[in-house]
Amino acid sequence: MSGRKYSRSPYVKIVVMRFAPRAWRLRSAAAIAVLGLSSLAAGAWYSSAQQAAAPAGNPCAVNNGGCAAGVTCQEGPAAGAWRCGDSCPPGFSGTPQTGCVDINECTVNNGGCHKLSACRNTPGSRTCSSCPPDFAGDGYVGCFDVNECPAGDCSDRIPAGAEKATPPTVTTSGDVTVTATSEAGAAATFTASAKDNIDGTRQAYCLPRSGAMFPIGKTTVNCWAINSVGKIGRTTLTVTVNRPQF
């Protein structure tokens, strides 16, 4: 009697006979390892012949081609082939290979929303709720007690041009390349700063943070800053961790 086990990959099915001779199992394992390394060397491109779940026509049209949430599915280079994009989109950090993770801006200073407004995280961004009863304004610029405004009109407290204001400009020290110090990867450091037309210098935040441990491969670091009228400026940098060359 035989049983079947399947790999977690959606692209390769591995069938192993439970009672097959030990030498056969060892040879099979070696062949599978070579196959895996060959796939990596090919740049993680998958053809429609290799991926059983490939949709007809545009392979990215169904379920984002199997790519993780927030990762761009790219067609090519050969007909019927596709891959999960080279970097994570704005508002996400991580790697396309392991999945892009949405940045929760609400965890830092209430996402730049007023203290009387609720910050709600959204994919790639955040929103600020409206002001509570008896308060005028909005959650991005400020909530003002109508009892403290002339005739309850607080419009003069909202900065002129707030709605059309540009977001801060965020700059970083640039992409970083380091060599892995272990199988876990390596630590990488970088800096980020922000300038704003309204507020001048603003605090910039990055995730993953500078000094964190980065896995082998490429990781997108998302950096952002928020000005006093709730506008978010963003930029990214890439941390590449290479395996040591012997």
C-alpha positions in Angstrom: 0.0 0.0 0.0 1.4 3.4 -0.9 0.7 7.0 0.2 1.4 10.3 -1.3 2.9 13.5 0.1 2.8 16.8 -1.7 5.2 19.8 -1.4 3.8 23.1 -0.2 4.8 24.7 -3.5 1.8 25.3 -5.8 4.1 24.6 -8.8 5.8 21.3 -8.1 4.1 18.0 -7.1 6.3 15.5 -5.4 5.2 11.9 -5.1 7.0 9.7 -2.5 6.3 6.0 -2.1 6.3 5.2 1.7 7.9 1.8 1.3 10.3 2.5 -1.5 13.9 1.4 -0.9 16.0 3.9 1.2 18.6 4.3 -1.6 15.8 5.3 -4.1 14.5 7.9 -1.6 18.0 9.4 -1.2 18.5 9.7 -4.9 15.0 11.3 -5.3 15.8 13.8 -2.6 19.0 14.8 -4.4 17.2 15.2 -7.7 14.6 17.4 -6.0 17.3 19.6 -4.5 18.9 20.1 -7.9 15.5 21.0 -9.4 15.0 23.6 -6.7 18.4 25.2 -7.2 17.8 25.3 -11.0 14.5 27.1 -10.4 16.2 29.8 -8.3 18.9 30.2 -10.8 16.3 30.9 -13.5 15.1 34.0 -11.5 11.8 32.5 -10.2 10.0 32.7 -13.5 7.3 30.2 -14.0 5.9 29.0 -17.3 2.3 27.9 -17.9 3.6 24.4 -18.5 5.3 24.4 -15.0 2.4 25.9 -13.1 -0.6 23.7 -13.2 -2.9 26.4 -12.0 -1.9 28.8 -14.8 -5.0 30.7 -16.2 -5.5 30.9 -19.9 -4.4 34.1 -21.6 -3.0 36.6 -19.2 -1.5 34.5 -16.3 -1.8 37.5 -13.9 -5.5 38.0 -14.6 -6.7 35.3 -12.1 -5.8 35.6 -8.4 -2.9 38.0 -9.2 -1.0 35.0 -10.7 -0.7 33.5 -7.2 1.5 36.4 -6.1 1.2 37.6 -2.5 -1.1 40.5 -1.6 0.3 43.8 -2.6 2.8 42.2 -5.0 2.7 43.0 -8.7 2.3 40.1 -11.0 4.5 40.5 -14.1 4.1 38.7 -17.4 7.1 37.3 -19.4 9.8 37.1 -20.4 8.6 34.1 -22.4 5.0 33.6 -23.6 2.9 32.1 -20.8 5.5 32.9 -18.1 5.1 35.3 -15.2 6.7 36.3 -11.9 5.9 38.1 -8.7 7.3 41.6 -8.9 10.8 42.8 -8.0 9.8 45.0 -5.0 6.9 45.8 -2.7 4.6 48.7 -3.6 4.4 52.0 -1.6 2.9 51.4 1.8 4.2 47.8 2.0 7.5 46.3 3.3 9.0 42.9 2.9 9.9 40.8 -0.1 7.8 39.7 -3.1 9.1 36.2 -2.6 7.9 35.8 1.0 5.1 38.4 0.8 4.7 42.1 1.1 3.3 43.3 4.5 1.1 46.4 4.8 2.6 49.2 6.9 0.2 50.2 9.7 0.8 53.9 9.9 -1.7 54.2 12.7 0.8 52.7 15.2 2.9 55.9 14.9 1.4 59.1 16.3 -2.1 58.0 15.5 -1.2 58.0 11.8 -0.9 61.8 11.9 -4.6 62.0 12.6 -5.9 64.5 15.2 -6.1 63.0 18.7 -10.0 63.2 18.6 -10.0 61.3 15.3 -9.7 57.6 14.8 -7.0 56.4 12.5 -7.9 53.4 10.3 -5.3 51.4 8.5 -5.9 50.7 4.9 -3.9 48.7 2.3 -0.9 50.9 1.5 -2.2 53.9 3.5 -4.5 55.1 6.3 -7.6 57.3 6.8 -8.7 59.6 9.6 -12.3 59.6 10.8 -14.4 62.7 11.0 -14.5 64.8 14.2 -16.8 63.8 17.0 -20.1 65.7 17.7 -19.8 69.3 18.7 -16.4 69.6 17.0 -15.7 71.1 13.6 -12.9 70.5 11.2 -11.6 67.1 10.1 -9.5 64.4 11.4 -6.5 65.2 9.2 -6.1 68.9 10.0 -7.8 69.2 13.5 -11.0 69.0 15.4 -12.1 72.2 17.1 -14.7 72.8 19.8 -17.6 74.7 18.2 -18.3 76.3 21.5 -15.0 78.1 21.3 -15.5 79.3 17.7 -17.4 82.5 16.8 -21.0 81.5 16.1 -19.8 77.9 16.0 -17.8 78.6 12.8 -14.3 77.1 13.1 -13.4 77.4 9.4 -10.8 80.1 10.1 -8.8 77.6 12.2 -8.1 75.3 9.3 -4.9 76.4 7.6 -5.4 78.0 4.2 -4.5 75.7 1.3 -4.5 72.6 3.6 -6.5 70.5 1.1 -4.1 71.2 -1.8 -0.9 71.0 0.3 1.8 68.7 -1.0 3.2 65.9 1.2 6.6 66.0 2.8 9.6 64.9 0.7 11.3 61.9 2.2 14.8 61.0 1.4 17.0 58.1 2.5 20.7 57.2 2.5 20.0 54.8 -0.4 19.9 51.1 -1.1 22.0 48.9 1.1 23.9 45.7 0.2 25.4 43.5 2.9 26.7 40.0 3.3 24.9 37.5 5.4 26.4 36.7 8.7 24.2 33.6 9.3 21.4 31.7 7.7 19.1 34.3 9.3 20.7 37.1 7.2 22.4 40.2 8.4 21.7 43.5 10.1 21.6 46.6 7.9 21.6 50.3 8.7 20.4 53.3 6.8 19.0 56.8 7.5 15.8 58.7 6.4 14.8 62.4 6.7 11.9 64.5 5.6 11.3 68.1 4.6 7.9 69.8 4.2 6.8 73.1 2.7 4.5 73.9 5.6 6.3 72.5 8.6 10.0 72.3 7.6 11.8 69.3 9.0 9.6 66.4 9.8 10.2 63.0 11.5 10.6 60.2 9.1 9.8 56.6 10.0 10.9 53.3 8.3 9.8 49.7 8.5 11.7 47.4 8.8 13.8 49.7 11.0 17.4 50.5 10.5 19.6 48.0 12.4 17.0 45.2 12.0 17.9 41.7 10.8 17.2 41.3 7.1 16.8 37.9 5.5 18.9 36.7 2.6 17.6 38.2 -0.7 16.0 41.6 -1.3 13.7 43.4 1.2 11.8 46.6 0.5 12.0 49.2 3.3 9.1 51.7 3.3 9.8 55.1 4.8 7.2 57.8 5.3 6.5 61.2 7.0 3.3 63.1 7.7 2.9 66.9 7.9 0.5 68.9 10.1 -2.3 68.8 7.5 -2.3 65.0 7.3 -0.4 64.6 4.0 1.8 61.5 3.8 5.1 61.5 1.8 6.8 58.2 1.0 9.9 56.6 -0.4 11.5 53.2 -0.4 14.9 51.7 -0.3 16.0 48.1 -0.9 18.2 46.1 1.4 20.0 43.2 -0.4 21.6 40.5 1.7 24.0 38.3 -0.3 25.3 34.8 0.7 29.0 34.9 1.4 31.3 33.8 -1.4 33.7 31.1 -0.6 
